[in-house]
Amino acid sequence: MATATKLKISSAAKAKRYFQDKMAFTTGPVELERWAKQGQPVNIVDVRAAEDYAEGRIPGAVNLPKDQWQDSKMLKARLRKDKINVVYCYSHVCHLAATAAVEFASKGYPVMELEGGWRWWKNDGFEIEK
C-alpha cells in the first residue's frame, strides 16, 4: 500500500522571488504578438532546426539552431543587444529555448523565453509565416 506524500509548505519569500523572476524572463503568445504589432523592441528567435523553421514560424522570427550558437558571426547577425531576444523552441516541454537563453545571456544578450513555444503559438491560431 502506498503512503501519502506529505505536502511541504514552501517559503512565501522564495515563491515571490521565483514568480517575479519568471514574469521578468518569460512571456506568452498574446503578449508577444501585441509587442510585435506595437513595434516594441523585441527580436523573435526560433532555435528549432532549420527545416522546421522553413515549414512555419512566428512572423518576423530569425532562425538560430543549436549548431550555430558557437559561431560569433551568426550570433551577431541574428541576435540583438538593443532589443529583447525572445527565444522559442518546439513546445512547453522542450528545454532548447531555455538552454539558448542561458547561452545567449552569458554572451551579453538580453533574453526572454516564449512559454509554450511553437506548439502553443500554432495551436492557439496565431499568425504563421512560411
C-alpha positions as CSV (number, residue, x, y, z in Angstrom):
1,M,0.0,0.0,0.0
2,A,1.4,3.4,-1.0
3,T,1.8,6.0,1.7
4,A,0.6,9.5,1.1
5,T,3.2,12.1,0.3
6,K,3.2,15.0,2.9
7,L,2.8,18.3,1.2
8,K,5.6,20.7,2.2
9,I,4.7,24.4,2.6
10,S,7.4,26.4,0.8
11,S,8.7,29.8,1.7
12,A,6.5,32.6,0.6
13,A,9.6,34.8,0.1
14,K,11.1,32.2,-2.2
15,A,7.9,31.9,-4.1
16,K,7.7,35.6,-4.6
17,R,11.3,35.8,-6.0
18,Y,10.6,32.8,-8.3
19,F,7.4,34.3,-9.8
20,Q,8.9,37.8,-10.1
21,D,11.9,36.2,-12.0
22,K,9.5,34.1,-14.1
23,M,7.5,37.1,-15.1
24,A,10.6,39.1,-15.9
25,F,12.1,36.4,-18.2
26,T,9.1,34.7,-19.8
27,T,6.2,35.8,-22.0
28,G,3.2,34.2,-23.6
29,P,1.9,34.3,-27.2
30,V,-0.7,37.0,-26.6
31,E,1.9,39.4,-25.1
32,L,4.5,38.7,-27.8
33,E,2.0,39.2,-30.6
34,R,1.0,42.5,-29.0
35,W,4.6,43.7,-28.6
36,A,5.4,42.8,-32.2
37,K,2.4,44.7,-33.5
38,Q,3.1,47.7,-31.4
39,G,6.7,47.9,-32.6
40,Q,8.2,47.1,-29.2
41,P,11.9,46.3,-29.1
42,V,11.7,42.5,-29.5
43,N,13.7,40.2,-31.7
44,I,12.0,36.9,-32.1
45,V,14.5,34.0,-32.2
46,D,13.4,30.5,-33.3
47,V,16.0,27.9,-32.1
48,R,14.4,24.9,-33.8
49,A,16.1,23.0,-36.6
50,A,16.3,24.9,-39.9
51,E,14.0,22.5,-41.7
52,D,11.3,23.0,-39.0
53,Y,11.7,26.8,-39.2
54,A,11.3,26.6,-43.0
55,E,8.0,24.8,-42.6
56,G,6.5,27.6,-40.5
57,R,7.5,30.1,-37.9
58,I,6.3,33.1,-35.9
59,P,6.2,36.2,-38.3
60,G,9.5,38.0,-38.3
61,A,11.4,35.3,-36.4
62,V,15.0,34.7,-37.2
63,N,16.4,31.1,-37.1
64,L,19.3,30.3,-34.9
65,P,19.6,26.5,-34.5
66,K,21.8,25.0,-31.8
67,D,24.6,24.1,-34.2
68,Q,25.2,27.8,-34.8
69,W,25.3,29.0,-31.2
70,Q,29.1,28.9,-31.1
71,D,29.5,30.9,-34.3
72,S,30.1,34.5,-33.1
73,K,29.3,36.0,-36.6
74,M,26.0,34.1,-36.7
75,L,25.1,35.4,-33.2
76,K,25.9,39.0,-34.1
77,A,23.8,38.6,-37.3
78,R,20.8,37.1,-35.6
79,L,20.8,38.4,-32.0
80,R,20.3,42.0,-30.8
81,K,21.8,43.8,-27.8
82,D,19.4,46.7,-28.2
83,K,16.2,44.5,-28.1
84,I,14.9,41.7,-26.0
85,N,15.6,38.4,-27.8
86,V,12.5,36.3,-27.2
87,V,13.6,32.7,-27.9
88,Y,11.3,29.8,-28.6
89,C,11.6,26.1,-29.4
90,Y,9.1,23.3,-30.1
91,S,6.8,23.1,-27.0
92,H,6.4,23.8,-23.3
93,V,8.4,20.6,-22.5
94,C,11.3,21.5,-24.8
95,H,14.3,22.9,-23.0
96,L,16.1,24.1,-26.1
97,A,14.8,27.7,-25.7
98,A,15.8,27.8,-22.0
99,T,19.3,26.4,-22.9
100,A,19.6,29.0,-25.6
101,A,18.5,31.8,-23.2
102,V,21.3,30.7,-20.8
103,E,23.8,30.6,-23.6
104,F,22.8,34.0,-25.2
105,A,22.5,35.8,-21.8
106,S,26.0,34.6,-20.9
107,K,27.2,36.4,-24.1
108,G,25.5,39.6,-23.0
109,Y,22.3,39.4,-25.0
110,P,19.0,40.4,-23.2
111,V,16.6,37.4,-23.4
112,M,13.2,36.1,-22.6
113,E,11.6,32.7,-23.3
114,L,8.3,32.3,-25.0
115,E,6.2,30.0,-22.9
116,G,4.6,27.1,-24.8
117,G,6.9,27.6,-27.8
118,W,5.9,26.9,-31.3
119,R,3.2,24.4,-30.4
120,W,1.2,26.9,-28.3
121,W,1.6,29.7,-30.9
122,K,0.4,27.4,-33.7
123,N,-2.3,25.6,-31.8
124,D,-3.8,28.9,-30.5
125,G,-4.3,30.1,-34.0
126,F,-1.7,33.0,-34.1
127,E,-0.4,34.1,-37.5
128,I,2.2,31.9,-39.1
129,E,4.9,32.8,-41.7
130,K,6.3,30.3,-44.2
